[in-house]
Amino acid sequence: MTSDPVTVHVPLDDRAYDVRIGPGLIDRAGSEIAPLLRRPRVAIVTDETVAGLHLPRLQAALKAEGIASEALTLPAGEATKSWPHLTACVEWLLEQRVERRDIVVAFGGGVIGDLVGFAAAILRRGVRFVQIPTTLLAQVDSSVGGKTGINSPHGKNLIGAFHQPSLVLADIAVLDTLSPRDFLAGYGEVAKYGLLGDADFFEWLEANAPRLRDDLTLRQHAVAHSVAMKAGIVTRDETEQGERALLNLGHTFGHALESATGYSSRLLHGEGVAVGCALAFDLSARMGLCSQEAPSRVLEHLRRMGMPAAIRDIPGDLPDDAALIALMGQDKKVVDGRLRFVLARGIGEAFVSDEVQPDTLAAVLRDAR
């Protein structure tokens, strides 16, 4: 068994909070959350999969500390990040008479975290919430940093707000219940951190990542290091005016591919990020920004992990390249109508550019098929 929980602090003045990372945190949730409460009750929002596996444990842990709870269970899947489910969530929270000083608990993966965080942001002009992420992707990325929102037919995460949680409890043991595919999808975001700003971490992943599924000590290090990297970037650039855009490495490609596959099980978010990272490094090499060795390393590592790494790895038909580029045009990083990509001068050396030529982009997409 690994050591006690590691704490990563996110120092955002009056919005500062801790991210607690370790095994057994669901069973300790009552004692972890109790200091935040003005009255001993919380409202939990979760999905059907997580509720079936873990909700009784969470509610028992809260009850052990004298904390009452009610839970709303939503359908699992990316399609839940939508106006109808946001409306259902907000109306349920109002029915529960949640006040601004109360705590709403987002208990699930990135979909639940994003949706519930957005609901908390707009409910009574902002109520507090706690993230208890249950997927690797949510633990290393979406639960930290305060980005909340829902999807639109026009694109992913186009409707939302910045709203920081009051606490994040990342129970790494709960990841044992993920399917191999879901675990690997989350790994796409872990690899991203090494690729965007820490070559030593990526080298560590090349040596150790195949054992993250079986070794809690390695898993805790990977999650804590990823969270610490994100916390540092968020602290320096909370609302994505500059450096925080680096966290979108692979996302311009990935979000377009997710949209093209209807946010379905054909392509999970972390898989889209993995394919997007490989494409971003390929694009960087074609533009002469990095050596060909860099995209080869990225591709080899993703293949070794058993992840999709190219457009041709996505099942089913996809729109043509022009349609994919049009979807990229809806990306939140578009400025003055110009596509902005996170590119790289090498492993761990990412930067943002709007200098990508359309013919180069089209060639990368064509060859990736």
C-alpha positions as CSV (number, residue, x, y, z in Angstrom):
1,M,0.0,0.0,0.0
2,T,1.2,3.5,-0.8
3,S,1.8,6.2,1.8
4,D,-0.7,8.7,3.3
5,P,-2.4,11.2,1.0
6,V,-0.3,13.8,-0.6
7,T,-1.6,17.4,-0.6
8,V,-1.2,19.8,-3.5
9,H,-2.2,23.3,-2.5
10,V,-3.7,25.6,-5.2
11,P,-2.9,29.1,-3.8
12,L,-5.5,31.4,-5.4
13,D,-5.9,34.0,-2.6
14,D,-9.5,33.7,-1.2
15,R,-10.2,30.9,-3.6
16,A,-7.3,28.7,-2.5
17,Y,-7.9,25.0,-1.9
18,D,-6.2,21.7,-1.4
19,V,-6.1,18.7,-3.7
20,R,-5.8,15.5,-1.6
21,I,-4.3,12.5,-3.4
22,G,-4.2,9.0,-2.1
23,P,-6.1,5.7,-1.5
24,G,-9.1,5.5,0.9
25,L,-10.2,9.1,0.6
26,I,-13.9,8.2,-0.2
27,D,-14.0,6.4,3.1
28,R,-12.5,9.5,4.8
29,A,-14.7,12.0,3.0
30,G,-16.8,12.9,6.0
31,S,-13.8,14.0,8.1
32,E,-12.2,15.8,5.0
33,I,-15.3,17.7,4.2
34,A,-16.6,18.5,7.7
35,P,-14.4,21.5,8.3
36,L,-15.9,23.2,5.3
37,L,-19.5,22.9,6.4
38,R,-21.6,25.6,8.1
39,R,-24.4,23.0,8.6
40,P,-24.1,19.2,8.6
41,R,-25.6,18.4,5.2
42,V,-24.4,18.2,1.5
43,A,-26.1,17.6,-1.8
44,I,-24.3,15.0,-4.0
45,V,-24.6,14.8,-7.8
46,T,-23.3,11.7,-9.5
47,D,-23.9,9.4,-12.4
48,E,-25.5,5.9,-12.6
49,T,-22.2,4.0,-12.9
50,V,-20.5,5.7,-10.0
51,A,-23.6,5.6,-7.9
52,G,-23.8,1.8,-8.3
53,L,-20.2,1.3,-7.4
54,H,-19.4,3.9,-4.8
55,L,-22.3,6.1,-3.6
56,P,-23.2,4.0,-0.5
57,R,-19.6,4.2,0.7
58,L,-19.5,8.0,0.3
59,Q,-22.8,8.4,2.1
60,A,-21.8,6.1,4.9
61,A,-18.5,8.1,5.3
62,L,-20.5,11.3,5.6
63,K,-23.1,9.8,8.0
64,A,-20.2,8.6,10.2
65,E,-19.3,12.3,10.8
66,G,-23.0,13.3,11.3
67,I,-23.4,14.8,7.8
68,A,-26.7,14.2,6.1
69,S,-26.8,13.8,2.3
70,E,-29.2,13.6,-0.6
71,A,-28.1,12.4,-4.0
72,L,-29.1,13.1,-7.6
73,T,-28.1,10.4,-10.1
74,L,-27.7,11.4,-13.8
75,P,-27.0,9.2,-16.9
76,A,-23.3,8.4,-17.5
77,G,-21.6,9.6,-20.6
78,E,-20.5,12.8,-22.4
79,A,-24.0,13.5,-23.6
80,T,-24.9,14.5,-20.0
81,K,-22.9,17.7,-20.4
82,S,-25.9,19.4,-21.9
83,W,-28.5,22.0,-21.3
84,P,-31.3,19.6,-20.3
85,H,-29.1,17.9,-17.6
86,L,-27.8,21.2,-16.4
87,T,-31.3,22.4,-15.9
88,A,-32.3,19.2,-14.1
89,C,-29.3,19.5,-11.8
90,V,-29.9,23.2,-10.9
91,E,-33.6,22.7,-10.3
92,W,-32.9,19.7,-8.1
93,L,-30.3,21.7,-6.1
94,L,-32.9,24.4,-5.6
95,E,-35.4,21.8,-4.5
96,Q,-32.9,20.7,-1.9
97,R,-32.8,24.3,-0.7
98,V,-29.0,24.5,-1.2
99,E,-27.7,27.8,0.1
100,R,-24.6,29.8,-0.9
101,R,-22.8,28.6,2.2
102,D,-23.6,24.9,1.6
103,I,-21.5,22.4,-0.2
104,V,-22.4,20.6,-3.4
105,V,-20.4,17.4,-4.1
106,A,-19.5,16.5,-7.6
107,F,-18.9,12.7,-7.4
108,G,-17.8,11.2,-10.7
109,G,-15.6,11.7,-13.7
110,G,-15.0,14.8,-15.8
111,V,-18.5,15.0,-17.2
112,I,-20.0,15.2,-13.7
113,G,-17.3,17.5,-12.4
114,D,-17.7,19.9,-15.3
115,L,-21.5,19.9,-15.2
116,V,-21.9,20.1,-11.4
117,G,-19.2,22.8,-11.2
118,F,-21.1,24.9,-13.7
119,A,-24.3,24.3,-11.8
120,A,-22.6,25.5,-8.6
121,A,-21.2,28.5,-10.4
122,I,-24.7,29.7,-11.6
123,L,-26.8,28.6,-8.6
124,R,-27.5,31.6,-6.5
125,R,-24.6,33.3,-8.3
126,G,-22.2,30.9,-6.9
127,V,-22.2,28.1,-4.2
128,R,-19.3,26.1,-3.0
129,F,-18.6,22.7,-4.3
130,V,-16.2,19.8,-3.6
131,Q,-14.8,17.6,-6.4
132,I,-14.5,13.8,-5.7
133,P,-13.2,12.7,-9.1
134,T,-13.5,8.9,-9.8
135,T,-11.6,8.7,-13.1
136,L,-7.9,9.1,-13.8
137,L,-8.7,11.8,-16.3
138,A,-10.7,13.8,-13.8
139,Q,-8.1,13.3,-11.1
140,V,-5.2,14.7,-13.1
141,D,-7.0,17.3,-15.1
142,S,-10.7,18.4,-15.0
143,S,-11.2,18.4,-11.3
144,V,-8.4,21.0,-10.7
145,G,-8.4,24.5,-12.0
146,G,-12.0,25.7,-11.9
147,K,-13.0,25.2,-15.5
148,T,-16.6,24.1,-15.6
149,G,-19.1,23.8,-18.4
150,I,-21.2,21.9,-20.9
151,N,-21.0,21.1,-24.6
152,S,-22.9,22.6,-27.5
153,P,-23.6,21.1,-31.0
154,H,-21.2,23.8,-32.1
155,G,-18.3,22.3,-30.0
156,K,-17.0,21.0,-26.7
157,N,-17.0,23.1,-23.5
158,L,-18.2,26.3,-25.3
159,I,-20.6,27.2,-22.5
160,G,-19.2,27.5,-19.0
161,A,-17.6,29.5,-16.2
162,F,-14.4,29.6,-14.1
163,H,-15.5,28.4,-10.6
164,Q,-12.9,26.9,-8.3
165,P,-13.8,24.0,-6.0
166,S,-13.3,24.3,-2.2
167,L,-11.6,20.9,-2.0
168,V,-10.6,18.0,-4.3
169,L,-10.4,14.4,-3.0
170,A,-8.7,12.2,-5.5
171,D,-9.0,8.6,-4.2
172,I,-6.5,6.8,-6.4
173,A,-7.7,3.3,-5.2
174,V,-11.1,4.0,-6.8
175,L,-9.4,3.8,-10.2
176,D,-9.2,0.1,-9.8
177,T,-12.9,-0.1,-10.8
178,L,-12.3,1.5,-14.1
179,S,-12.3,-0.5,-17.3
180,P,-8.8,-0.8,-19.0
181,R,-10.1,1.5,-21.7
182,D,-11.3,4.2,-19.3
183,F,-8.0,4.0,-17.3
184,L,-6.0,4.5,-20.5
185,A,-8.2,7.3,-21.7
186,G,-7.2,9.2,-18.5
187,Y,-3.6,8.4,-19.2
188,G,-3.8,10.6,-22.3
189,E,-4.0,13.6,-20.0
190,V,-1.1,12.3,-17.8
191,A,1.2,12.0,-20.8
192,K,0.2,15.5,-21.9
193,Y,1.8,17.0,-18.8
194,G,5.2,15.6,-19.7
195,L,4.9,16.5,-23.3
196,L,3.9,20.1,-22.7
197,G,6.4,21.1,-20.0
198,D,8.4,18.4,-18.3
199,A,10.7,16.1,-20.4
200,D,12.0,14.3,-17.2
201,F,8.4,13.4,-16.3
202,F,7.7,12.1,-19.8
203,E,10.9,10.0,-19.5
204,W,9.7,8.7,-16.1
205,L,6.4,7.8,-17.8
206,E,8.1,5.9,-20.6
207,A,9.8,3.7,-17.9
208,N,6.9,3.4,-15.4
209,A,3.5,4.1,-17.0
210,P,2.8,0.5,-18.0
211,R,2.7,-0.3,-14.3
212,L,0.4,2.5,-13.2
213,R,-2.6,0.1,-13.3
214,D,-1.0,-2.3,-10.8
215,D,1.2,-0.1,-8.6
216,L,-0.5,2.4,-6.2
217,T,2.8,4.1,-5.3
218,L,3.6,4.8,-9.0
219,R,0.0,5.9,-9.6
220,Q,0.1,8.3,-6.7
221,H,3.3,9.9,-8.0
222,A,1.9,10.2,-11.5
223,V,-1.4,11.8,-10.3
224,A,0.3,14.1,-7.7
225,H,3.0,15.3,-10.2
226,S,0.3,16.0,-12.9
227,V,-1.8,17.9,-10.4
228,A,1.2,19.9,-9.1
229,M,2.0,20.9,-12.7
230,K,-1.5,22.0,-13.4
231,A,-1.8,23.8,-10.0
232,G,1.3,25.8,-10.8
233,I,0.0,26.8,-14.3
234,V,-3.5,27.7,-12.9
235,T,-2.0,29.8,-10.1
236,R,0.0,31.8,-12.6
237,D,-2.8,32.1,-15.2
238,E,-6.2,31.3,-13.7
239,T,-8.4,32.4,-16.6
240,E,-6.3,31.3,-19.5
241,Q,-4.9,34.6,-20.7
242,G,-1.5,33.1,-21.5
243,E,0.4,30.1,-20.1
244,R,-2.7,28.1,-19.2
245,A,-3.4,27.6,-22.9
246,L,-0.5,25.1,-22.9
247,L,-2.8,22.7,-21.0
248,N,-4.7,22.4,-24.3
249,L,-1.9,20.5,-26.0
250,G,-3.7,18.1,-28.3
251,H,-7.1,19.5,-27.6
252,T,-7.7,21.5,-30.7
253,F,-7.4,18.3,-32.7
254,G,-9.0,16.2,-30.0
255,H,-12.1,18.3,-29.5
256,A,-12.8,18.4,-33.3
257,L,-12.5,14.6,-33.4
258,E,-14.8,14.2,-30.4
259,S,-17.3,16.5,-32.1
260,A,-17.0,14.6,-35.4
261,T,-17.8,11.3,-33.5
262,G,-20.8,12.8,-31.7
263,Y,-19.2,12.8,-28.3
264,S,-19.8,9.1,-28.3
265,S,-18.0,6.0,-27.1
266,R,-16.2,5.8,-30.4
267,L,-13.7,8.3,-29.0
268,L,-13.3,9.1,-25.3
269,H,-12.0,12.5,-24.3
270,G,-8.6,11.2,-23.2
271,E,-8.2,9.2,-26.4
272,G,-8.9,12.3,-28.4
273,V,-6.2,14.1,-26.4
274,A,-3.7,11.3,-27.1
275,V,-4.4,11.4,-30.9
276,G,-4.3,15.2,-30.7
277,C,-0.9,15.2,-29.0
278,A,0.5,12.9,-31.7
279,L,-0.9,15.2,-34.4
280,A,0.4,18.3,-32.7
281,F,4.0,16.8,-32.6
282,D,3.6,15.7,-36.2
283,L,2.5,19.2,-37.2
284,S,5.4,20.7,-35.2
285,A,8.0,18.5,-37.0
286,R,6.5,19.3,-40.4
287,M,6.9,23.0,-39.6
288,G,10.5,22.4,-38.7
289,L,10.0,23.3,-35.0
290,C,11.3,20.0,-33.6
291,S,13.1,16.9,-34.8
292,Q,11.3,13.9,-36.3
293,E,12.5,11.9,-33.2
294,A,10.0,13.8,-31.0
295,P,6.7,12.7,-32.8
296,S,8.2,9.2,-33.2
297,R,8.7,9.0,-29.4
298,V,5.2,10.2,-28.8
299,L,3.7,7.7,-31.2
300,E,5.8,4.8,-29.9
301,H,4.8,5.6,-26.3
302,L,1.1,5.8,-27.0
303,R,1.3,2.6,-29.0
304,R,3.1,0.8,-26.2
305,M,0.4,1.9,-23.8
306,G,-2.2,0.5,-26.2
307,M,-3.8,3.9,-26.9
308,P,-5.2,5.3,-30.2
309,A,-2.5,7.5,-31.6
310,A,-3.7,8.4,-35.1
311,I,-7.0,9.3,-36.8
312,R,-7.0,5.8,-38.5
313,D,-7.3,4.3,-35.0
314,I,-10.7,5.8,-34.5
315,P,-13.5,3.3,-35.6
316,G,-16.1,4.3,-38.2
317,D,-16.2,7.0,-40.8
318,L,-15.2,10.6,-40.1
319,P,-15.9,13.8,-42.0
320,D,-13.4,14.9,-44.5
321,D,-10.4,17.1,-43.6
322,A,-12.1,20.3,-44.5
323,A,-15.0,19.5,-42.1
324,L,-12.5,18.7,-39.4
325,I,-10.7,22.0,-39.9
326,A,-14.1,23.8,-39.8
327,L,-14.8,22.1,-36.4
328,M,-11.4,23.3,-35.1
329,G,-12.6,26.8,-36.0
330,Q,-15.2,26.6,-33.2
331,D,-12.4,26.0,-30.7
332,K,-12.3,28.4,-27.7
333,K,-8.6,29.1,-28.5
334,V,-9.5,30.8,-31.8
335,V,-8.6,34.5,-31.7
336,D,-9.7,37.0,-34.3
337,G,-10.7,34.1,-36.5
338,R,-7.2,32.6,-36.5
339,L,-6.7,29.0,-35.3
340,R,-4.2,28.7,-32.5
341,F,-2.4,25.4,-31.8
342,V,-0.2,24.3,-29.0
343,L,3.0,23.2,-30.8
344,A,6.3,21.9,-29.5
345,R,10.0,22.6,-30.0
346,G,10.6,19.2,-28.4
347,I,9.4,16.9,-25.6
348,G,8.5,19.2,-22.7
349,E,8.8,22.4,-24.8
350,A,5.3,23.5,-25.8
351,F,4.1,26.9,-26.9
352,V,1.1,28.5,-28.5
353,S,1.1,29.5,-32.2
354,D,-1.3,30.9,-34.8
355,E,1.2,30.5,-37.6
356,V,0.0,27.2,-38.9
357,Q,-0.5,27.2,-42.7
358,P,-3.8,25.6,-43.9
359,D,-1.9,23.3,-46.4
360,T,0.4,22.0,-43.7
361,L,-2.5,21.3,-41.4
362,A,-4.4,19.5,-44.2
363,A,-1.3,17.4,-45.0
364,V,-1.0,16.3,-41.4
365,L,-4.7,15.2,-41.3
366,R,-4.5,13.5,-44.7
367,D,-1.5,11.4,-43.7
368,A,-2.9,10.6,-40.3
369,R,-5.8,8.7,-41.9
